[in-house]
Every structure is written in structure tokens, then in C-alpha cells.
Amino acid sequence: MQAGASGWNPVKQEAGKKRLWLKELRLLPQAAYPPFRSGKKEDSLLLAGGAALGFLAALLFFRQGPALGILPLIGAFGLLVFGRKKIALARKNRMSGELRDYLVSVLSFLRAGYALENAMIGAQGEISGMYGADSLMGREALRMSNLLKLQHTPEQLWRDFGARSGLPEGEQMARIVQVAKRQGGDYLPVLKSVVRMMDEQLSLKREIAALLAGQRLEYYVMCLVPAGMLLYLNLSAPDMTAYLYRDSGPLIMSAFLLCYAAAVLWGDRILEKSYEA
């Protein structure tokens, strides 16, 4: 029987499965703001790295059985979720720095006597020249510049920017514009205070990152120690660890692996909270 006679097409079915797989992959946690999301290449690297880590963990902790098929899948999707969060956080921090430079440029145009709308349009060219038109803030500045030419208000644009990006500076700028308009449109004093505050925050974050660099290195080393010890014992004294891979041994190893993974995630969370503080 021909494939077309029954309406079944293996090529279409395979394409449908692929689309379903991609749809399920997109359902995994991603940043709400599109520029903070990971790309296909980054997702592929995270999936491959997670699968490799899961396979190595299965070999080290179980050697055989269902774990060799299950752990690579858990590792792939676990690292994808974890990596997407880290990518979003890194891009958010980078955008904060670019936003600070954009506001400095707006401030310089205001000092030259430009209206706020024209200052934002002029600053768009400078930030694009500094970081590139495709940079995080370069695209936002271009968007705001185009909307300003269509008679959108700066207050509207900053509030929309803050809501979409999640950066508190967006809502702060919207309030500043609103208050300054009521006071006659003198944006210079309040904008200076915002830039100064952002400088202080960025400097503080750099200092915290420098202080935590040593602790972060210790954390990475301690993450490797349990697996390194188990690998060393397997190579140097295989008779001593042989019982861990038979009878009730896999249950013990499963509990150990869960505690190990929880400790790694807990340590990362502590470092992240220390940086945020």
C-alpha cells in the first residue's frame, strides 16, 4: 500500500515529532524578557554538557543499569534550566552597566540644552556606537528613539522598559520624568542622582564579586572533591568499593548522589545570595 493512500506520511510524522520536541524544550523555564533568553546554540551546548555530566555520574555512581539512560536525560535538562538562569542573570547585569552609560549620555545632552526626548534620541546613537546596534541597550535605545518620533512620551517608554526587562531603573526613570514634569521639566538634578546611585551599585557589585572570587573557587573545588574521592577509591582500591555497585549498593549511591546534588545547588544559592546582598 502506498503511503499517500492511507494519508500517512513518515516524513511529515518525523517533522511533527521534531516540532513537538522543540515545543517541549521551549516550555522549560526561560527569562520573560526575550533579550535575556538563551539561544539555540547555547541551549545545545547546555544539553550536550548536561548529558555528558549525567553519563559520567552514571558511570561513577552506578556503572550499569537504567541509570546510564536516565541520568544523562536528567543532567541535560537540569543543566539547561540551571544554565538558562545563569545566562539571564549575566545579561541582566550587563544591561544594567549599558543602561548606566546610556543615562550618562542622556545627561550630557541635557546639559547641552536638549529636551529630554531629543536627548534620548541623541544618546541612542552614542550607545549604539559604544556597544553596537545589536547590544542589549542598543536595541532598547533604538526602540525608544523610534517611538519618541511617533509622539510616545518618555514616561510611557521608561515604564514599559522597566516592566519588560525587570530592571528597577526603568520604573525609577518613569517616576523621575513624571515628577520633573510637574516641577517645570528640570531633569538634570534627579538624573544626576540616579546615575550616581547606579555608579555606587555597580561599584559595590564589583567589590562583592572580587571578595567572593576566592570563595567561588573553593566552592568549585569542594564540588569536585566527593566525585574525585570516589574515582580515586575505584581506581586504587576497587575491592573496597565493589559492594557499592551490587545488592543494596545502588540505593546507597542514589541517596549519596541526591545529597551531593542538593549540596552543590545549595552552595551555588548561598554564593548567589551573597552577591545579591
Backbone as CSV, one residue per row, in Angstrom:
resi,resn,N_x,N_y,N_z,CA_x,CA_y,CA_z,C_x,C_y,C_z
1,MET,0.862,-1.204,0.000,0.000,0.000,0.000,0.884,1.234,0.000
2,GLN,0.526,2.223,-0.791,1.304,3.435,-0.858,1.014,4.296,0.372
3,ALA,2.065,5.094,0.729,1.914,5.929,1.922,0.807,6.940,1.760
4,GLY,0.660,7.489,0.519,-0.342,8.528,0.298,-1.755,8.005,0.355
5,ALA,-1.952,6.679,0.091,-3.303,6.118,0.040,-3.986,6.177,1.395
6,SER,-3.256,5.931,2.451,-3.846,5.933,3.790,-3.706,7.282,4.486
7,GLY,-3.053,8.245,3.813,-2.872,9.565,4.414,-1.708,9.630,5.381
8,TRP,-0.940,8.537,5.506,0.191,8.523,6.454,1.464,8.860,5.712
9,ASN,2.187,9.816,6.214,3.442,10.235,5.593,4.542,10.195,6.644
10,PRO,5.525,9.273,6.524,6.568,9.154,7.551,7.408,10.408,7.691
11,VAL,7.613,11.149,6.599,8.414,12.372,6.658,7.694,13.423,7.497
12,LYS,6.359,13.571,7.234,5.575,14.537,7.996,5.490,14.144,9.464
13,GLN,5.371,12.825,9.712,5.284,12.361,11.099,6.578,12.673,11.853
14,GLU,7.713,12.461,11.195,9.001,12.744,11.828,9.159,14.240,12.082
15,ALA,8.722,15.051,11.112,8.774,16.506,11.293,7.877,16.944,12.435
16,GLY,6.711,16.298,12.560,5.797,16.612,13.660,6.410,16.287,15.008
17,LYS,7.110,15.138,15.096,7.783,14.769,16.342,8.853,15.785,16.701
18,LYS,9.586,16.249,15.683,10.634,17.230,15.925,10.047,18.532,16.435
19,ARG,8.934,18.975,15.833,8.301,20.206,16.285,7.783,20.064,17.711
20,LEU,7.249,18.882,18.056,6.763,18.646,19.401,7.913,18.710,20.406
21,TRP,9.061,18.123,20.022,10.254,18.147,20.883,10.705,19.589,21.134
22,LEU,10.743,20.391,20.064,11.154,21.778,20.209,10.162,22.567,21.056
23,LYS,8.868,22.250,20.902,7.851,22.926,21.698,8.035,22.614,23.181
24,GLU,8.293,21.338,23.496,8.507,20.956,24.887,9.758,21.622,25.442
25,LEU,10.788,21.760,24.603,12.021,22.399,25.039,11.782,23.869,25.355
26,ARG,10.941,24.526,24.562,10.646,25.937,24.789,9.826,26.153,26.055
27,LEU,9.137,25.103,26.523,8.322,25.231,27.721,9.156,25.248,28.999
28,LEU,10.430,24.830,28.899,11.288,24.874,30.069,11.536,26.331,30.454
29,PRO,11.813,26.600,31.761,11.922,27.991,32.229,12.891,28.827,31.404
30,GLN,12.414,29.987,30.975,13.220,30.953,30.250,12.921,32.333,30.822
31,ALA,13.821,33.273,30.584,13.597,34.644,31.033,12.387,35.237,30.312
32,ALA,11.600,36.035,31.041,10.411,36.652,30.445,10.789,37.678,29.383
33,TYR,11.928,38.325,29.581,12.383,39.364,28.651,13.209,38.705,27.542
34,PRO,12.760,38.736,26.278,13.413,37.986,25.200,14.932,38.165,25.080
35,PRO,15.489,39.398,25.186,16.951,39.526,25.066,17.741,38.791,26.136
36,PHE,17.111,38.441,27.260,17.812,37.704,28.317,17.759,36.190,28.093
37,ARG,17.022,35.740,27.086,16.867,34.300,26.861,18.082,33.716,26.152
38,SER,18.329,32.447,26.387,19.431,31.764,25.709,19.024,31.426,24.277
39,GLY,20.029,31.333,23.403,19.781,30.993,22.008,19.867,29.496,21.770
40,LYS,19.621,29.096,20.529,19.637,27.672,20.193,21.023,27.057,20.395
41,LYS,22.060,27.812,20.025,23.423,27.305,20.182,23.752,27.097,21.654
42,GLU,23.376,28.072,22.497,23.629,27.952,23.933,22.838,26.791,24.529
43,ASP,21.583,26.639,24.114,20.774,25.522,24.600,21.386,24.183,24.204
44,SER,21.894,24.108,22.983,22.508,22.868,22.507,23.741,22.518,23.333
45,LEU,24.565,23.521,23.630,25.765,23.285,24.437,25.396,22.862,25.855
46,LEU,24.370,23.496,26.417,23.933,23.130,27.763,23.386,21.705,27.799
47,LEU,22.595,21.335,26.793,22.051,19.975,26.727,23.166,18.946,26.588
48,ALA,24.125,19.236,25.703,25.233,18.295,25.490,26.099,18.175,26.746
49,GLY,26.395,19.315,27.369,27.194,19.286,28.592,26.488,18.564,29.723
50,GLY,25.191,18.810,29.875,24.432,18.137,30.921,24.341,16.643,30.702
51,ALA,24.148,16.236,29.437,24.093,14.802,29.123,25.431,14.128,29.416
52,ALA,26.526,14.806,29.084,27.853,14.252,29.354,28.091,14.116,30.855
53,LEU,27.723,15.148,31.630,27.875,15.073,33.084,27.016,13.959,33.677
54,GLY,25.776,13.843,33.169,24.893,12.782,33.658,25.438,11.400,33.357
55,PHE,26.016,11.229,32.153,26.586,9.930,31.789,27.801,9.600,32.656
56,LEU,28.657,10.602,32.904,29.821,10.378,33.771,29.383,10.043,35.194
57,ALA,28.339,10.722,35.687,27.824,10.433,37.032,27.257,9.014,37.101
58,ALA,26.567,8.604,36.033,26.022,7.240,35.998,27.128,6.205,36.022
59,LEU,28.200,6.442,35.279,29.334,5.518,35.276,30.019,5.474,36.637
60,LEU,30.151,6.643,37.264,30.875,6.714,38.525,30.078,6.161,39.694
61,PHE,28.757,6.434,39.697,27.952,6.059,40.857,27.207,4.733,40.682
62,PHE,26.974,4.290,39.439,26.170,3.089,39.239,26.810,2.063,38.300
63,ARG,27.614,2.542,37.346,28.345,1.701,36.386,27.451,1.034,35.355
64,GLN,26.245,0.638,35.701,25.385,-0.085,34.765,23.928,0.119,35.150
65,GLY,23.034,-0.468,34.355,21.609,-0.410,34.673,20.917,0.794,34.071
66,PRO,19.683,1.036,34.513,18.868,2.131,33.956,19.499,3.507,34.137
67,ALA,20.371,3.646,35.136,20.973,4.952,35.399,21.733,5.484,34.193
68,LEU,22.317,4.581,33.391,23.073,5.010,32.220,22.181,5.703,31.181
69,GLY,20.884,5.416,31.213,19.967,6.083,30.294,19.215,7.237,30.930
70,ILE,18.957,7.118,32.251,18.143,8.128,32.936,18.957,9.361,33.317
71,LEU,20.151,9.158,33.903,20.940,10.292,34.388,21.369,11.264,33.287
72,PRO,21.745,10.788,32.081,22.054,11.773,31.026,20.866,12.677,30.689
73,LEU,19.642,12.118,30.703,18.456,12.954,30.442,18.232,13.967,31.558
74,ILE,18.361,13.509,32.809,18.198,14.414,33.950,19.273,15.496,33.913
75,GLY,20.510,15.069,33.633,21.614,16.027,33.575,21.421,17.050,32.472
76,ALA,20.947,16.605,31.296,20.770,17.509,30.158,19.737,18.589,30.470
77,PHE,18.566,18.183,30.936,17.517,19.158,31.194,17.777,19.954,32.473
78,GLY,18.452,19.328,33.453,18.809,20.066,34.666,19.800,21.181,34.381
79,LEU,20.836,20.877,33.588,21.822,21.902,33.251,21.221,22.965,32.339
80,LEU,20.257,22.580,31.511,19.594,23.561,30.638,18.845,24.594,31.477
81,VAL,18.074,24.130,32.456,17.324,25.046,33.320,18.279,25.914,34.140
82,PHE,19.312,25.290,34.712,20.292,25.995,35.532,21.070,27.010,34.690
83,GLY,21.490,26.586,33.485,22.267,27.454,32.614,21.469,28.628,32.099
84,ARG,20.201,28.393,31.763,19.349,29.491,31.296,19.215,30.570,32.374
85,LYS,19.109,30.152,33.610,19.001,31.113,34.711,20.274,31.936,34.832
86,LYS,21.429,31.292,34.710,22.708,31.988,34.816,22.911,32.952,33.643
87,ILE,22.523,32.521,32.449,22.650,33.383,31.268,21.795,34.628,31.422
88,ALA,20.551,34.440,31.893,19.647,35.582,32.090,20.208,36.552,33.122
89,LEU,20.787,36.023,34.207,21.341,36.882,35.257,22.546,37.662,34.743
90,ALA,23.416,36.981,33.978,24.597,37.652,33.424,24.198,38.762,32.460
91,ARG,23.193,38.506,31.624,22.750,39.525,30.661,22.042,40.682,31.361
92,LYS,21.338,40.378,32.425,20.678,41.445,33.187,21.717,42.375,33.807
93,ASN,22.789,41.790,34.361,23.853,42.606,34.938,24.563,43.428,33.865
94,ARG,24.774,42.812,32.691,25.424,43.547,31.603,24.554,44.708,31.131
95,MET,23.249,44.480,31.081,22.350,45.538,30.638,22.313,46.687,31.633
96,SER,22.459,46.383,32.919,22.498,47.442,33.929,23.677,48.377,33.674
97,GLY,24.842,47.785,33.316,26.004,48.603,33.005,25.802,49.432,31.751
98,GLU,25.197,48.842,30.729,24.931,49.578,29.491,23.900,50.682,29.722
99,LEU,22.913,50.406,30.570,21.896,51.414,30.883,22.517,52.607,31.580
100,ARG,23.456,52.345,32.463,24.150,53.446,33.156,24.861,54.340,32.147
101,ASP,25.550,53.757,31.175,26.248,54.556,30.156,25.256,55.313,29.276
102,TYR,24.106,54.703,29.005,23.071,55.378,28.218,22.554,56.610,28.965
103,LEU,22.325,56.477,30.266,21.824,57.615,31.050,22.872,58.717,31.167
104,VAL,24.147,58.322,31.239,25.221,59.330,31.247,25.194,60.128,29.946
105,SER,24.958,59.436,28.831,24.877,60.111,27.533,23.664,61.037,27.479
106,VAL,22.514,60.558,27.996,21.320,61.414,28.058,21.611,62.654,28.889
107,LEU,22.305,62.464,30.002,22.646,63.577,30.889,23.512,64.616,30.172
108,SER,24.468,64.127,29.381,25.347,65.069,28.658,24.554,65.884,27.632
109,PHE,23.564,65.275,26.984,22.732,66.016,26.024,21.838,67.028,26.745
110,LEU,21.332,66.655,27.934,20.517,67.592,28.703,21.343,68.808,29.130
111,ARG,22.590,68.579,29.494,23.469,69.680,29.883,23.716,70.621,28.698
112,ALA,23.682,70.040,27.491,23.900,70.863,26.294,22.647,71.633,25.890
113,GLY,21.547,71.465,26.637,20.338,72.226,26.374,19.272,71.502,25.583
114,TYR,19.446,70.211,25.346,18.448,69.443,24.598,17.238,69.134,25.478
115,ALA,16.073,69.006,24.861,14.899,68.478,25.561,15.115,66.991,25.823
116,LEU,14.368,66.440,26.789,14.573,65.035,27.163,14.376,64.106,25.971
117,GLU,13.338,64.359,25.171,13.075,63.494,24.017,14.248,63.506,23.042
118,ASN,14.773,64.694,22.743,15.907,64.803,21.818,17.188,64.250,22.438
119,ALA,17.310,64.389,23.762,18.483,63.837,24.446,18.502,62.317,24.350
120,MET,17.332,61.680,24.492,17.253,60.220,24.384,17.540,59.761,22.952
121,ILE,17.066,60.541,21.971,17.331,60.189,20.569,18.827,60.329,20.269
122,GLY,19.449,61.399,20.780,20.880,61.582,20.574,21.705,60.524,21.289
123,ALA,21.279,60.149,22.496,22.009,59.130,23.261,21.951,57.768,22.592
124,GLN,20.893,57.524,21.818,20.783,56.242,21.109,21.947,56.042,20.137
125,GLY,22.334,57.101,19.428,23.465,56.996,18.519,24.763,56.722,19.251
126,GLU,24.935,57.337,20.420,26.173,57.145,21.182,26.267,55.729,21.764
127,ILE,25.159,55.244,22.315,25.200,53.901,22.914,25.366,52.829,21.844
128,SER,24.809,53.058,20.645,24.993,52.114,19.541,26.442,52.121,19.066
129,GLY,27.058,53.314,19.061,28.462,53.400,18.684,29.374,52.785,19.731
130,MET,28.963,52.837,20.992,29.786,52.314,22.082,29.713,50.793,22.185
131,TYR,28.496,50.243,22.135,28.295,48.803,22.343,27.818,48.062,21.094
132,GLY,27.415,48.797,20.058,26.870,48.162,18.863,25.350,48.261,18.838
133,ALA,24.810,48.346,17.636,23.358,48.487,17.495,22.610,47.248,17.976
134,ASP,23.280,46.078,17.985,22.632,44.837,18.405,22.843,44.531,19.883
135,SER,23.468,45.450,20.610,23.668,45.223,22.042,22.329,45.301,22.769
136,LEU,22.326,44.873,24.015,21.082,44.850,24.789,20.464,46.241,24.894
137,MET,21.260,47.216,25.307,20.730,48.566,25.457,20.646,49.279,24.116
138,GLY,21.470,48.873,23.155,21.407,49.485,21.831,20.060,49.257,21.170
139,ARG,19.525,48.032,21.300,18.214,47.737,20.712,17.089,48.466,21.441
140,GLU,17.203,48.539,22.774,16.183,49.253,23.543,16.213,50.738,23.238
141,ALA,17.412,51.315,23.126,17.538,52.744,22.829,16.967,53.061,21.451
142,LEU,17.217,52.171,20.491,16.664,52.375,19.149,15.147,52.302,19.179
143,ARG,14.613,51.358,19.936,13.157,51.215,20.055,12.543,52.484,20.660
144,MET,13.152,52.972,21.749,12.623,54.173,22.388,12.745,55.383,21.469
145,SER,13.852,55.459,20.740,14.060,56.568,19.808,12.980,56.587,18.722
146,ASN,12.694,55.421,18.166,11.662,55.341,17.124,10.281,55.691,17.665
147,LEU,9.976,55.228,18.881,8.666,55.511,19.466,8.527,56.975,19.870
148,LEU,9.645,57.594,20.265,9.599,59.024,20.584,9.244,59.844,19.343
149,LYS,9.746,59.410,18.201,9.433,60.109,16.948,7.969,59.930,16.561
150,LEU,7.331,58.908,17.153,5.902,58.691,16.913,5.045,59.308,18.020
151,GLN,5.641,60.224,18.756,4.931,61.007,19.776,4.607,60.227,21.048
152,HIS,5.311,59.152,21.324,5.170,58.485,22.622,5.911,59.311,23.666
153,THR,5.424,59.293,24.906,6.058,60.086,25.961,7.205,59.295,26.604
154,PRO,8.274,59.976,27.069,9.370,59.289,27.754,8.904,58.492,28.966
155,GLU,7.942,59.069,29.702,7.421,58.371,30.885,6.833,57.017,30.513
156,GLN,6.064,57.005,29.425,5.462,55.765,28.924,6.537,54.743,28.564
157,LEU,7.546,55.199,27.849,8.595,54.307,27.353,9.416,53.719,28.489
158,TRP,9.742,54.535,29.495,10.536,54.022,30.605,9.741,53.028,31.451
159,ARG,8.451,53.311,31.637,7.622,52.375,32.404,7.501,51.042,31.663
160,ASP,7.341,51.100,30.354,7.264,49.889,29.538,8.583,49.122,29.567
161,PHE,9.688,49.862,29.493,11.017,49.236,29.550,11.228,48.509,30.878
162,GLY,10.872,49.159,31.989,11.024,48.535,33.298,10.166,47.288,33.451
163,ALA,8.922,47.350,32.933,8.008,46.203,33.049,8.513,45.018,32.228
164,ARG,9.076,45.281,31.050,9.520,44.189,30.179,10.856,43.598,30.619
165,SER,11.784,44.461,31.020,13.137,43.988,31.341,13.284,43.528,32.786
166,GLY,12.435,44.033,33.672,12.575,43.685,35.081,13.615,44.523,35.806
167,LEU,14.214,45.506,35.126,15.198,46.380,35.762,14.462,47.483,36.531
168,PRO,14.770,47.662,37.812,14.058,48.682,38.601,14.324,50.098,38.115
169,GLU,15.447,50.297,37.404,15.771,51.638,36.907,14.717,52.157,35.927
170,GLY,14.050,51.256,35.211,13.019,51.668,34.276,11.868,52.367,34.970
171,GLU,11.351,51.746,36.042,10.252,52.354,36.800,10.723,53.623,37.512
172,GLN,11.992,53.618,37.982,12.536,54.819,38.626,12.568,55.996,37.653
173,MET,13.017,55.714,36.421,13.072,56.771,35.418,11.674,57.284,35.079
174,ALA,10.693,56.391,35.028,9.315,56.818,34.743,8.817,57.772,35.831
175,ARG,9.125,57.450,37.097,8.696,58.319,38.194,9.442,59.658,38.161
176,ILE,10.745,59.586,37.820,11.550,60.803,37.748,11.000,61.751,36.697
177,VAL,10.680,61.206,35.512,10.130,62.026,34.428,8.804,62.651,34.858
178,GLN,7.983,61.853,35.529,6.670,62.344,35.964,6.815,63.490,36.972
179,VAL,7.716,63.296,37.960,7.910,64.320,38.995,8.561,65.566,38.399
180,ALA,9.574,65.368,37.531,10.284,66.507,36.945,9.363,67.347,36.069
181,LYS,8.433,66.700,35.372,7.474,67.454,34.552,6.633,68.379,35.420
182,ARG,6.247,67.887,36.588,5.428,68.703,37.491,6.229,69.881,38.046
183,GLN,7.556,69.731,38.107,8.409,70.774,38.672,9.040,71.653,37.591
184,GLY,8.495,71.621,36.397,8.969,72.510,35.348,9.905,71.879,34.340
185,GLY,10.111,70.570,34.413,10.915,69.876,33.414,12.414,69.945,33.643
186,ASP,12.852,70.178,34.906,14.289,70.204,35.208,14.738,68.784,35.570
187,TYR,15.260,68.066,34.567,15.630,66.657,34.763,17.051,66.479,35.296
188,LEU,17.880,67.512,35.172,19.305,67.351,35.484,19.582,66.876,36.914
189,PRO,19.030,67.538,37.958,19.374,67.123,39.326,18.987,65.674,39.634
190,VAL,17.762,65.290,39.240,17.312,63.934,39.571,18.058,62.892,38.748
191,LEU,18.353,63.208,37.493,19.074,62.248,36.660,20.505,62.073,37.153
192,LYS,21.112,63.153,37.646,22.452,63.053,38.234,22.443,62.104,39.429
193,SER,21.407,62.227,40.262,21.326,61.366,41.451,21.130,59.898,41.058
194,VAL,20.358,59.650,39.996,20.147,58.277,39.529,21.452,57.683,39.015
195,VAL,22.188,58.437,38.205,23.464,57.952,37.667,24.452,57.704,38.801
196,ARG,24.491,58.607,39.778,25.389,58.432,40.922,25.027,57.173,41.708
197,MET,23.731,56.952,41.900,23.287,55.758,42.617,23.657,54.488,41.843
198,MET,23.503,54.497,40.517,23.858,53.335,39.709,25.354,53.079,39.752
199,ASP,26.153,54.157,39.752,27.601,54.003,39.871,27.974,53.328,41.182
200,GLU,27.329,53.741,42.253,27.602,53.160,43.570,27.211,51.683,43.605
201,GLN,26.049,51.366,43.011,25.598,49.978,42.992,26.541,49.090,42.182
202,LEU,26.965,49.580,41.009,27.878,48.807,40.160,29.231,48.621,40.832
203,SER,29.716,49.675,41.499,30.997,49.574,42.212,30.898,48.567,43.350
204,LEU,29.759,48.592,44.053,29.554,47.655,45.164,29.501,46.219,44.652
205,LYS,28.827,46.005,43.520,28.741,44.661,42.950,30.119,44.154,42.527
206,ARG,30.942,45.057,41.972,32.299,44.651,41.579,33.124,44.267,42.798
207,GLU,32.986,45.038,43.878,33.719,44.735,45.107,33.279,43.394,45.694
208,ILE,31.967,43.155,45.692,31.448,41.887,46.222,31.942,40.717,45.369
209,ALA,31.917,40.903,44.029,32.392,39.847,43.133,33.863,39.537,43.377
210,ALA,34.664,40.589,43.636,36.090,40.383,43.916,36.284,39.645,45.238
211,LEU,35.491,40.016,46.255,35.601,39.355,47.561,35.157,37.897,47.498
212,LEU,34.154,37.625,46.626,33.618,36.264,46.538,34.402,35.369,45.583
213,ALA,35.372,35.946,44.866,36.119,35.148,43.883,36.820,33.971,44.552
214,GLY,37.434,34.229,45.713,38.120,33.151,46.437,37.153,32.087,46.914
215,GLN,36.022,32.521,47.482,35.012,31.562,47.948,34.423,30.762,46.795
216,ARG,34.264,31.408,45.645,33.725,30.705,44.480,34.689,29.609,44.020
217,LEU,35.987,29.914,44.038,36.981,28.906,43.665,36.956,27.736,44.656
218,GLU,36.841,28.053,45.945,36.747,26.990,46.962,35.500,26.141,46.724
219,TYR,34.406,26.801,46.368,33.155,26.083,46.104,33.330,25.107,44.938
220,TYR,33.965,25.547,43.848,34.185,24.670,42.701,35.057,23.475,43.075
221,VAL,36.091,23.723,43.879,36.976,22.632,44.304,36.209,21.640,45.175
222,MET,35.421,22.172,46.130,34.672,21.287,47.017,33.611,20.496,46.251
223,CYS,33.095,21.048,45.174,32.129,20.309,44.359,32.780,19.088,43.712
224,LEU,34.049,19.195,43.395,34.755,18.102,42.721,35.307,17.066,43.696
225,VAL,35.468,17.447,44.971,36.129,16.556,45.935,35.402,15.221,46.114
226,PRO,34.069,15.178,46.376,33.416,13.875,46.583,33.544,12.949,45.379
227,ALA,33.312,13.481,44.185,33.443,12.652,42.980,34.885,12.230,42.777
228,GLY,35.824,13.135,43.058,37.249,12.796,42.923,37.661,11.703,43.893
229,MET,37.158,11.750,45.125,37.484,10.718,46.118,36.935,9.362,45.688
230,LEU,35.699,9.357,45.188,35.098,8.098,44.745,35.861,7.523,43.553
231,LEU,36.248,8.378,42.630,37.016,7.924,41.470,38.367,7.368,41.910
232,TYR,39.011,8.049,42.857,40.316,7.589,43.352,40.199,6.220,44.022
233,LEU,39.142,6.037,44.843,38.947,4.747,45.513,38.641,3.644,44.509
234,ASN,37.865,3.964,43.476,37.565,2.959,42.450,38.819,2.514,41.700
235,LEU,39.729,3.444,41.494,40.952,3.114,40.751,42.007,2.458,41.636
236,SER,42.129,2.930,42.887,43.200,2.438,43.760,42.793,1.222,44.583
237,ALA,41.515,1.130,44.958,41.061,0.007,45.796,39.685,-0.443,45.324
238,PRO,39.587,-1.062,44.142,38.271,-1.460,43.610,37.544,-2.475,44.492
239,ASP,38.290,-3.314,45.229,37.634,-4.298,46.108,36.876,-3.612,47.235
240,MET,37.388,-2.459,47.665,36.762,-1.750,48.783,35.407,-1.158,48.385
241,THR,35.280,-0.730,47.146,34.046,-0.073,46.704,33.129,-1.001,45.905
242,ALA,33.540,-2.261,45.729,32.758,-3.166,44.878,31.345,-3.367,45.408
243,TYR,31.173,-3.399,46.751,29.836,-3.663,47.316,28.862,-2.521,47.055
244,LEU,29.402,-1.333,46.714,28.531,-0.189,46.436,27.785,-0.343,45.113
245,TYR,28.198,-1.288,44.290,27.594,-1.440,42.963,26.796,-2.737,42.824
246,ARG,26.532,-3.408,43.946,25.701,-4.611,43.879,24.783,-4.667,45.103
247,ASP,23.798,-5.543,45.042,22.812,-5.713,46.110,22.127,-4.373,46.430
248,SER,22.225,-3.919,47.672,21.586,-2.662,48.068,22.479,-1.448,47.823
249,GLY,23.639,-1.678,47.250,24.581,-0.592,46.994,24.000,0.542,46.148
250,PRO,23.296,0.225,45.040,22.730,1.310,44.230,21.787,2.231,44.996
251,LEU,21.071,1.687,45.990,20.205,2.548,46.806,21.038,3.543,47.615
252,ILE,22.141,3.038,48.183,23.039,3.907,48.953,23.632,4.986,48.043
253,MET,24.056,4.578,46.862,24.652,5.517,45.926,23.623,6.544,45.435
254,SER,22.373,6.102,45.287,21.324,7.039,44.877,21.127,8.114,45.937
255,ALA,21.071,7.689,47.219,20.911,8.657,48.308,22.106,9.604,48.362
256,PHE,23.307,9.057,48.168,24.519,9.881,48.193,24.500,10.888,47.043
257,LEU,24.086,10.437,45.865,24.054,11.323,44.699,23.037,12.452,44.888
258,LEU,21.887,12.144,45.483,20.880,13.179,45.743,21.405,14.219,46.737
259,CYS,22.069,13.749,47.798,22.654,14.681,48.774,23.756,15.520,48.131
260,TYR,24.536,14.880,47.283,25.619,15.561,46.573,25.065,16.679,45.689
261,ALA,24.038,16.351,44.902,23.427,17.356,44.014,22.793,18.485,44.818
262,ALA,22.117,18.148,45.925,21.491,19.172,46.765,22.539,20.098,47.363
263,ALA,23.687,19.541,47.782,24.758,20.357,48.360,25.342,21.315,47.328
264,VAL,25.504,20.833,46.083,26.029,21.687,45.014,25.079,22.852,44.746
265,LEU,23.786,22.569,44.646,22.797,23.622,44.394,22.688,24.588,45.569
266,TRP,22.779,24.056,46.766,22.707,24.894,47.971,23.898,25.848,48.028
267,GLY,25.098,25.315,47.732,26.294,26.162,47.731,26.200,27.276,46.706
268,ASP,25.695,26.950,45.521,25.533,27.970,44.490,24.524,29.023,44.925
269,ARG,23.468,28.597,45.583,22.447,29.531,46.056,23.023,30.478,47.114
270,ILE,23.868,29.952,47.989,24.490,30.789,49.029,25.368,31.860,48.387
271,LEU,26.162,31.467,47.394,27.016,32.432,46.709,26.191,33.480,45.968
272,GLU,25.103,33.045,45.352,24.236,33.963,44.621,23.591,34.967,45.562
273,LYS,23.124,34.496,46.714,22.506,35.390,47.695,23.528,36.373,48.256
274,SER,24.762,35.901,48.464,25.820,36.774,48.970,26.101,37.888,47.967
275,TYR,26.066,37.549,46.682,26.313,38.561,45.644,25.160,39.561,45.581
276,GLU,23.930,39.065,45.709,22.769,39.956,45.655,22.734,40.894,46.861
277,ALA,23.206,40.395,48.010,23.197,41.214,49.229,24.176,42.383,49.095
